[in-house]
Amino acid sequence: MPKANKLVSIFGGRATHYLAKKIADSYGCELGKIEVFAFADGEFQPSFDENIRGHDVFIVQST
């Protein structure tokens, strides 16, 4: 159960959107909006489409 004074943001990667949505629903929050830019070497860079300052942030992403 979430603590009332904690701000939580949950985001899902490309292959894990469904799982991230289920986690967000069970936690009682909306799934956050994110863009993920992939580099040729396999690295990725998330770009959050909302303010996450002061939030506990969780990114659900498979390898």
TORMITOR-144516 format. One record per residue (C-alpha): x negated, y, z negated; residue number from 1. Coordinates in nm, 3 decimals. Last residue first. Layout:
<nodes>
- X:Y:Z:NUM
...
</nodes>
This chain:
<nodes>
- -1.682:-0.694:2.069:63
- -1.330:-0.622:1.948:62
- -1.215:-0.279:1.839:61
- -0.987:-0.158:1.558:60
- -1.107:0.191:1.466:59
- -1.031:0.296:1.108:58
- -1.055:0.655:0.987:57
- -1.014:0.774:0.625:56
- -0.907:1.130:0.688:55
- -1.076:1.455:0.579:54
- -1.113:1.581:0.935:53
- -0.923:1.352:1.171:52
- -0.761:1.618:1.392:51
- -0.603:1.467:1.701:50
- -0.700:1.343:2.046:49
- -1.001:1.152:1.913:48
- -1.285:1.086:2.155:47
- -1.450:0.748:2.108:46
- -1.794:0.689:2.259:45
- -1.892:0.349:2.391:44
- -2.214:0.155:2.436:43
- -2.230:-0.122:2.694:42
- -2.541:0.005:2.875:41
- -2.332:0.152:3.159:40
- -2.146:0.380:2.916:39
- -1.783:0.349:2.814:38
- -1.564:0.646:2.719:37
- -1.283:0.567:2.478:36
- -0.988:0.802:2.454:35
- -0.791:0.806:2.130:34
- -0.438:0.875:2.007:33
- -0.367:0.753:1.654:32
- -0.129:0.470:1.567:31
- 0.141:0.608:1.339:30
- 0.144:0.523:0.969:29
- 0.319:0.278:0.738:28
- 0.028:0.042:0.670:27
- 0.216:-0.247:0.831:26
- 0.292:-0.029:1.134:25
- -0.071:0.084:1.160:24
- -0.192:-0.278:1.145:23
- 0.061:-0.388:1.410:22
- -0.041:-0.098:1.636:21
- -0.411:-0.186:1.593:20
- -0.337:-0.546:1.694:19
- -0.147:-0.436:2.007:18
- -0.413:-0.180:2.108:17
- -0.700:-0.427:2.069:16
- -0.846:-0.458:2.419:15
- -0.871:-0.085:2.490:14
- -0.966:0.019:2.139:13
- -0.717:0.094:1.866:12
- -0.702:0.386:1.625:11
- -0.589:0.412:1.263:10
- -0.584:0.743:1.076:9
- -0.544:0.762:0.699:8
- -0.498:1.066:0.477:7
- -0.521:0.963:0.112:6
- -0.325:1.137:-0.168:5
- -0.024:0.903:-0.164:4
- -0.235:0.587:-0.178:3
- -0.146:0.340:0.093:2
- 0.000:0.000:0.000:1
</nodes>
